[in-house]
C-alpha cells in the first residue's frame, strides 16, 4: 500500500430540483479533480487550497438548501483504489489533451499542405495552442498523485509547439499574408 495520504471528503445532499444545482456542484468538484466514492461523496487529497475550495462549496451547498459535511480522513483500507481512481480521472483528461494535440497537428499539416501561410492563420493556431497549454496546466495542477499520462501529454504539447514554430517560419519565409 502507498504511504498514508490525508484525504478530504465532501458528503452532501442537494434538493433534487432544480437539477442545475446538482450539475453545478458536480462541475465544481470535477474542476477541483475530485472523484466520487459513491453518490454525493467526493474525495480529494488534502491541501490548504483544496480545503478552502471545499469549504466554499460546502457553504454554497447550504445556500442552495442542501447540506454538506467536510471531513478529513485517512484510509484504513482501500487507499490504493482511491489513488487509482484519481489517477484514472487525470489520465482521462491527459488523453483528451493528447487527442486535441493530434487535432492541432493535423490542422497545421493541412494548412501547410494548402500553403495557407498567413499571419491570421498563425494567430489562430497560436491561440489554439495557448488554450491547449492552459488546459494541460489545469489538469497538471489537479494531478497531485502522479498520473501516468502526464509525460505523454507534455510531449504532445512540445510537438505542437515545434509544429507551430515550423509553420511560423514558413510564413516568415514566404512573406505572404493572403488567404
N, C-alpha and C positions, 0 to 999 in steps of 0.2 A: 504494500500500500504506500502511496505517496505520503510525504510529510503532512502532518495535520494542518489544515487550512481553516482559517476563521471565515465563516460564511455569514451573510446577511440574508434573512428570509423575510419576504413580504407575503403575509397571508391576508387576503382581502375578500370583501363581499361588496358587490355593487348592485344597485337596483337593475332589474332585467330590462327596463325601458327608461330612457331611450337607449338603443343599442350602441349609439355613438360613444357613450360614456365608457362602456366596456372596451370598445375598439381603441379609444384614446389611451386608456391605461395600458392595453396590450402594446400599442405602438411605442409608448414611452419606455416600457420595460425592455422591449426589443432594442430600442436605441441605446439603452444602457448596457445591453449584452446579456440580459438575464435569460435564463431558461426556466421552464415550468417543471416542477417536480410532480405536480398534479394540478387540476383546475384551481386557479386562484392562489397558487403557492409558487412564488418565483424565488430563485436563488441567484446570488452573485458572490464572488469573493469579496470579503470586507476590505474597504479602504475609506479614508475620510471623504473622498469625493462621492463615492457610491452611497455612503451613509447619508450625506447631505441630500443627494438627489432622491433617495428613497424616503427620507423624512418629508421632503416637499410633496412627493407623490402621495404619501400617506395622508397628509393634510388635505390635499386636493380631493382624494377619495372621500374623506369625511365631508367636504363641502358639496360633493355630488350626492350626498345622502347615504353613502356607504360606510363601511367600517374597515379598518386595517390595523394589523399589528406588525411591527417591525421587530424582528428577533435576531440576535447574534447567536450563532450556533457553531458547534464543532461536530463533524460527522463521527459517530461511533462505529458505523458500518455503512458501506455503500459510497464512500467518498470517490473511489475510482470511477464509478458510474456517473457521478455528478460532473467530475472533471471531463470525462469522455463526452458527455452531453454538451458541455460548454465548448469544448474544442471542436466538436462536430458542427455546432452552430457557427463558430468562427470560420471553419474550413468551408462551409457552405457559402459564407459571404466572400471569402477569398476566391472561391470558384467563380462566383459572379463577377468579381473584379477581373479575373483571368479571362473569362468569356468576353467581357466588354473590351479588354485589351486586344483580343483576337479580332473583334469587330473593328476596332480602331486601326489595327494594322491592315486589315482588308480594305478599309476606306482609303488609307494612304496609298496602298498599292493600286487601287482603282483610279485615284486622282493622278497618280504618276503615269499609269498606262494611258490615260486620256490626255495627259500633258496639261492638266489644269493647274498651271503654275502661276497662281495669283496670290497677292497679299491677302485678299479677302479669304481665300481658302486656307491659307496659313493661319490666319487669325482664328477662324472657326475651329480648325484642328487643335490649335494651341489652347483654346477654351475647353475643348473636349478633354484634352489631356489633363488640364488643371482640375477638372471635375473628377476624373479617374483618380488622380493623386489625392484629392481631398477625401474621396470615398475610402480609398485604401488607408489613409491616416485615421479615419474614424474607426474602421474595423481593427486596425492595429492597436488603437487606444483601448478597445474593448478586449483585446486578446491578452489577457493577463496570465494565462496558463500555458502559453506556447503551442498554439495550434500548428499542425504540420504543414499547411499550405502557405504560410506567410512568406517564406523564402521564394517560393514559386511565383507568388503574386508580385513580390518586389522585382523579381527578374523580368516578369512580363511587362511591368511598368518601365523598367530600364530599356527594354526592347522597343517600347512605344516612343520613349524619348529619343532613342537613336534613330528610329524611322522618321520622326518629325524633324530631327536635325538634318537628316539627309534630304528630306523634302524641301526644307527651308533653303539648303544650299543650292538645290536645283532652281528654286525661284530666284535667288540672288544671282545665279549664274546666267539665267536667261534674261533677266531684267524686264520680263514681260509682266504686265498686270492687266490682262484682259481675260474675260471668262472663256 
